[in-house]
Amino acid sequence: MNLRKRLGHALLALLIVAVISVSGYCLLGGRDVTFLQALYMTVITLSTVGYGEIVDTSHNPLLRIFNIFVLLFGVAIMIYVISVVTAFLVEGQLSDLFRRRKMEKQISMLTGHYIICGLGDTGRHVAEELQTTGTPFVVIESNEEVARKFCEGRHDLLYVIGDATDEAVLDHAGVGRARGLIAGLPADKDNLVITFLVRQKNPAIRIVARCTDEAKFSARMVKAGANSTVSPNRIGGLRLASEVIRPDVVEFLDLMLKEHSHTLRVEQIEIPEGSSWSGVSLDDLNLRSRYQLMPLALKNCGVRQGHQSAFQVNPPGTQVLRDGEIVIVLGDVNDVKRAREESHLRRAA
């Protein structure tokens, strides 16, 4: 049982003893004992301050026996309350309060981050991947114990406790400033509600929703504003087929995701307008030796030929990059981050 529950139970027990004490003094003390006198007698008895008895027990053996029990149980509960309060202050609850306020301040300053709704079987793996790749994110989780357990051994993780289908909770996570959101709750209906609410609040955000029943909910989620839906059952089936057909490829991909000392990933680098990379060929850019990155494909190259969002796989070195294109590369996430930062530098006028 955590300290907050222990403190709550201790205060409740103290309240019950106080109520029984006041009632007992009023009933056993006779008509001359007022409520205020009974309350005062209860306070000085439980606090053991040593004042004289305002309710005389010398001529009433039953009242004196009652007072003995009030002293024994009341003082024991008072000692327990003091010990729990001390533990609350000493064992990290107070520091946890300051940490929570610091975390809320960090969340309020985030922009261009990602939001993960739910730390279940899906959200937990999403959070681990975003943390591994150094991507800023905030988790929304309704169960505080689940969030705390996930954060054990992980530093600087930001989370909001609450229902992800609540607009106030989404606002608390900074949905209006976020770049992307993963609706990963177990229930498709909840993910549908999240998708609809988030799209209304942030038209530019990218929404990916977990969808178990594709036939029933996938089209609805896309209509509600999701950019994409992912079915765990479908992904699991494709993985099973790949394990049989191409086991070495799967082993290589697993190595990419599970090797912590070398975070190899397939990543994308966007070329913004006015980038120093724009107008430069892949040979001149020299991604392999300069950044240790392997170019795999280019996206949006076909726009000039009228083919929206077309991919050019294994582009030639003579391919010249243009504003708005996306380079798909294979390499370490740290090298990708360095290349991405340089791609956002403005070209000389």
Residue pairs with C-beta under 8 A, 6 or more apart in sequence:
1 9
3 84
3 87
3 88
3 91
3 93
4 88
4 93
6 84
6 87
7 81
7 84
7 85
7 88
10 77
10 80
10 81
10 84
11 81
13 77
13 80
14 46
14 74
14 77
14 78
14 81
17 46
17 70
17 73
17 74
17 77
18 42
18 46
18 74
20 70
21 38
21 41
21 42
21 45
21 46
21 70
21 74
22 35
22 38
22 39
22 42
23 38
24 63
24 66
24 70
25 33
25 37
25 38
25 41
25 42
25 55
25 63
25 66
26 33
26 35
26 38
28 60
28 62
28 63
28 66
29 37
29 38
29 55
29 56
29 60
29 63
30 60
33 55
37 54
37 55
38 55
40 54
41 53
41 54
41 55
42 70
42 74
44 50
44 51
44 54
45 67
45 70
45 71
45 74
46 70
46 74
46 75
46 77
46 78
47 78
48 71
48 75
48 78
55 63
57 63
57 64
57 67
58 64
87 93
88 94
103 158
103 159
104 172
106 158
107 138
107 158
107 160
107 172
107 173
107 174
108 174
110 136
110 138
110 158
110 174
110 177
110 178
111 174
111 177
112 136
112 177
112 178
112 179
113 136
113 137
113 138
113 174
113 177
113 178
113 179
114 130
114 135
114 136
114 137
114 138
114 178
114 179
114 180
114 181
114 182
115 137
115 138
115 139
115 140
115 170
115 173
115 174
115 175
115 178
115 180
115 181
115 182
116 123
116 126
116 127
116 130
116 137
116 138
116 139
116 140
116 181
116 182
116 184
117 123
117 140
117 164
117 181
117 182
117 183
117 184
117 185
117 191
117 194
118 140
118 141
118 142
118 164
118 183
118 184
118 185
118 186
119 127
119 139
119 141
119 143
119 146
119 147
119 150
120 184
120 185
120 186
121 186
121 232
122 184
122 210
122 232
123 139
123 141
123 182
123 184
123 185
124 150
126 182
126 184
127 137
127 139
127 150
127 157
129 257
130 137
131 137
131 154
131 157
132 260
132 263
132 333
133 263
133 265
133 333
134 333
134 334
134 337
137 158
138 158
138 159
138 160
138 173
138 174
138 178
139 147
139 150
139 157
139 158
139 159
139 160
140 159
140 160
140 162
140 164
140 169
140 170
140 173
141 147
141 150
141 159
141 160
141 161
142 161
142 162
142 163
142 164
144 161
147 159
147 161
150 157
151 157
151 159
160 169
160 172
160 173
162 168
162 169
162 172
163 169
164 170
164 183
164 185
164 190
164 194
165 190
165 193
165 194
165 197
167 197
167 201
170 194
170 197
170 198
170 201
171 201
175 181
175 198
175 201
175 202
175 205
176 201
176 202
178 202
178 205
179 205
179 206
180 205
180 206
180 207
180 208
181 194
181 198
181 205
181 206
181 207
181 208
182 208
182 209
182 210
183 190
183 191
183 194
183 195
183 198
183 207
183 208
183 209
183 210
183 226
184 191
184 210
185 191
185 194
185 210
186 212
188 210
188 211
188 212
188 213
188 216
188 217
188 221
189 217
191 209
191 210
191 211
191 217
191 221
192 209
192 217
192 220
192 221
192 224
194 209
195 207
195 209
195 221
195 224
195 225
195 226
196 224
196 225
198 205
198 207
198 225
199 205
199 207
199 224
199 225
199 226
200 225
206 227
207 225
207 226
207 227
207 228
208 226
208 227
208 228
208 229
208 230
209 221
209 226
209 228
209 229
209 230
210 229
210 230
210 231
210 232
211 217
211 218
211 221
211 229
211 230
211 231
212 231
212 232
212 233
214 229
214 231
214 234
217 229
218 229
218 231
221 229
222 228
222 229
239 250
242 249
242 250
243 250
255 264
256 264
256 265
256 266
262 332
263 332
263 333
263 334
264 330
264 331
264 332
265 330
265 331
265 332
265 333
265 336
266 296
266 328
266 329
266 330
267 328
267 329
267 330
267 331
267 333
267 336
268 299
268 326
268 327
268 328
268 329
269 326
269 327
269 329
269 336
269 339
269 340
269 343
270 324
270 325
270 326
270 340
270 343
271 277
271 278
271 321
271 322
271 323
271 324
271 325
271 326
271 327
271 343
272 323
272 324
272 343
272 344
273 323
273 324
274 323
274 346
274 347
275 323
275 343
275 344
275 345
275 346
275 347
276 342
276 343
276 345
276 346
276 347
276 348
277 285
277 321
277 342
277 343
278 321
278 322
278 323
278 347
279 320
279 321
279 322
279 347
280 320
280 321
281 317
281 318
281 319
281 320
281 321
282 295
282 315
282 316
282 317
282 318
282 319
282 321
283 317
283 318
285 321
287 293
287 294
287 295
287 327
287 329
287 339
288 294
291 331
291 335
291 336
291 338
291 339
292 331
292 332
292 335
293 329
293 330
293 331
293 335
293 336
293 339
294 329
294 330
294 331
295 315
295 327
295 328
295 329
296 313
296 314
296 328
296 329
296 330
297 311
297 312
297 313
297 314
297 315
297 327
297 328
298 311
298 312
298 315
298 319
298 321
298 325
298 326
298 327
298 328
299 309
299 310
299 311
299 312
299 325
299 326
299 328
300 308
300 309
300 310
300 324
300 325
300 326
301 310
301 311
301 312
301 315
301 319
301 322
301 325
302 308
302 309
302 310
302 312
303 309
303 310
303 324
304 322
311 328
312 319
321 327
329 336
329 339
